């Protein structure tokens, strides 16, 4: 229970990697706020976490909307008084080859994945600077190194890496750490939807020879959120079984 007494926001946590993160944080004793646009999925996720003994609540939030973010952080302030951990997991993709990518699809991905992360980080930074402590953990992607058909997504995640390193330099002296995690090929409903030959091709690229679980990412988040990681700052950590070296 290394996070007992801590309060954590996890964005985009109604399913998949986000839910795996929320589950592990809850197991470690944190009170978890699931911030997500999907009300039905978010409420279901909270009920599942409560059944496991986690103090969890759902707050409907679109990180592409600054007012929603303000209301989210106001909710945490009123109900918990402090914010110890922010996990920026919410994101979207609109894949297309560069020469076919529309400006609308470029803008929507950048606005959610990059600007939305910035909005949440900014709100957290204000609060955590006042507290003199905090953990910001950004979920980036191995795609930040470049991936065919994902110029918008890769650019957004590369931007998140840059944000992470800059925020580390700004906030470290205030007792706040800022790190990024790049999940590799993780077994979720989304990845299970790919054709079998694509699945096999992805597994063949992984030295560990299997797909990770959402909780594998969650365990890394829990470490970075804990006091044990007080001297880990500005890092980009791959959780992918060796897929990216």
C-alpha positions, 0 to 999 in steps of 0.5 A: 500500500505504498500510495495509501493516503494519496489522491490520483487523477487518471484521465481516459481510464474507463477501459484499456491501459487507463483502467489498468493504471487506475486499478493498480493505483487503487490496489496500492491504496490511492483514492482514484478519480477517473476523468473520462468523456464516456460516462457509462464506461467511467461509471462502470469502471468506478463500480468495478474498482469499488468492488475491489476495495478502491476509493474511486469516483468518476468525473466526466471530463473532456480534456479538449475543453478547458472548462471541463479541466477547471471543474475537474481540478475544482472537484478534487480541491473541494473533495480531497483538498490535495492532488498527489498524482496526475496521470495523463492517459487520455488520447485519440488517434486519427490515422492516415498516410501523410499525403492523405491526412486532413487538417481536421484530423491533424488538429483533433489529435494535437488538441486532445493528445498534446494540448489536452495533456498541457492543460491538465499539466498546467492545472496540476502544476499550479496546485503541486507548486503550492503543495511543494510536492506531486507526481505527473506521469504522462502516457506517451507512446513508442510511436513518438519515434515515428510510425507509418500512418501516424504523423499526427499521433507521433507528433502529439506524443513527441510533443508530450515527451518534450513537455515532460522534460521541460516541466521536469526542469521547471518543477523539480525544485518545487518537489514535483517529478514529471516522467513519461511512459511509452507503452509497447504492444499492450493486450487491450480490446483495441489491439485484440481487434487487429487481424491475427496476422497483424497481431502475430507480426507485432508479437514477433517484434517483441523480445519477450514474445508476448503482449503486455497487460494494462496492469504492466503499465500500471505497475510502472505508474505506481512506482513513479507515483510513489516516494520510492521514485523521488529521484526519478525525474524527466525520464521516458520509460519504455514498457514494451517487453524490449520492443523499443531499445 
